[in-house]
């Protein structure tokens, strides 16, 4: 079997070639890694359960968005049309002629959005 971190079968103290200051033998590194992974696995209890999904306590929940999908305020404070504004306003390009002119209105609701993220304990 190969090295636990990389799967390659090494000989000797290969880490000394890459990390002279540490000079750790692969076997020692692999043993430490296995112990750390086992310790994390034993301590991990689901932080969130949703149907068949479980997330360990160490899982970091985050959020992301796209400006066009969230901002709204299409004509406020000097905002100019984006390629998506132009595209969505052309007939037949979106379902029911939907545009991002209002979107989620984050422009006006950002304080509420930030409060919700804090309430959900979003970390990233």
C-alpha positions in Angstrom: 0.0 0.0 0.0 1.1 3.6 -0.6 1.6 6.7 1.5 -1.6 7.8 3.3 -1.4 11.4 2.2 -0.7 10.8 -1.5 -1.0 7.1 -2.2 2.5 6.8 -3.6 4.9 4.1 -2.3 7.9 6.1 -0.9 11.1 4.8 0.4 13.0 6.3 3.4 12.5 9.7 4.7 11.1 11.3 1.6 9.9 14.4 3.4 13.4 15.4 4.2 13.9 16.2 0.5 10.8 18.4 0.4 10.8 19.9 3.9 14.4 19.9 5.2 13.4 21.9 8.3 10.9 19.3 9.4 12.6 16.1 8.1 9.6 14.0 8.9 9.6 10.4 7.7 6.5 9.5 5.7 5.5 6.8 8.1 5.4 9.2 11.0 3.4 11.8 9.0 1.0 9.1 7.8 0.5 7.8 11.4 -0.2 11.3 12.7 -2.6 11.9 9.9 -4.5 8.7 10.5 -4.8 9.5 14.2 -6.0 13.0 13.5 -8.6 11.8 11.0 -9.8 9.1 13.4 -10.1 11.6 16.2 -12.1 14.0 14.1 -14.4 11.1 12.9 -15.1 10.0 16.5 -15.9 13.5 17.7 -18.0 14.4 14.7 -21.7 14.6 15.5 -24.2 15.9 12.9 -24.6 19.6 13.3 -27.5 19.7 10.9 -29.8 16.9 9.7 -32.1 17.5 6.8 -33.7 14.4 5.3 -30.9 12.1 4.4 -28.2 14.8 4.7 -26.0 15.1 7.7 -23.3 17.7 8.2 -20.6 17.4 10.9 -20.0 20.1 13.5 -16.9 21.1 11.6 -18.9 21.9 8.4 -18.8 25.6 7.5 -22.0 26.9 5.9 -21.7 29.8 3.5 -23.6 31.8 1.0 -22.9 33.2 -2.4 -24.8 35.1 -5.0 -24.6 36.9 -8.3 -25.2 40.7 -8.5 -27.9 40.4 -11.1 -29.8 37.8 -9.2 -29.9 39.7 -5.9 -29.3 43.4 -6.2 -32.4 44.9 -7.9 -32.4 48.7 -8.1 -31.6 48.5 -11.8 -31.8 52.3 -12.4 -30.6 53.7 -9.1 -27.5 55.6 -8.1 -25.9 55.6 -11.5 -26.1 51.9 -12.2 -25.9 51.2 -15.9 -27.4 48.4 -17.8 -25.5 45.1 -17.7 -25.4 42.5 -20.3 -28.0 40.6 -18.3 -30.3 43.6 -18.2 -30.1 43.9 -22.0 -30.6 40.2 -22.5 -33.6 39.8 -20.2 -35.4 42.7 -21.7 -35.4 41.2 -25.2 -38.6 39.4 -26.0 -38.5 35.6 -25.5 -35.3 35.4 -23.6 -36.8 34.8 -20.2 -39.8 33.0 -18.8 -42.7 35.4 -18.7 -40.4 38.4 -19.5 -38.8 38.3 -16.0 -36.0 40.7 -15.4 -33.6 41.6 -12.6 -34.9 45.1 -12.2 -36.1 44.3 -8.6 -34.7 40.7 -8.2 -34.4 40.0 -4.4 -34.1 43.8 -3.8 -30.9 43.4 -1.7 -30.1 47.0 -2.5 -32.9 48.1 -0.2 -33.0 45.0 2.1 -29.3 44.4 2.7 -29.6 45.0 6.5 -32.4 42.4 6.8 -30.3 40.0 4.6 -27.3 40.4 6.9 -29.5 39.9 10.0 -30.8 36.6 8.5 -27.3 35.4 7.7 -26.3 36.1 11.3 -29.4 34.3 12.6 -28.5 31.3 10.4 -25.0 31.4 11.7 -23.5 31.6 8.2 -19.7 31.6 8.6 -18.5 32.0 5.0 
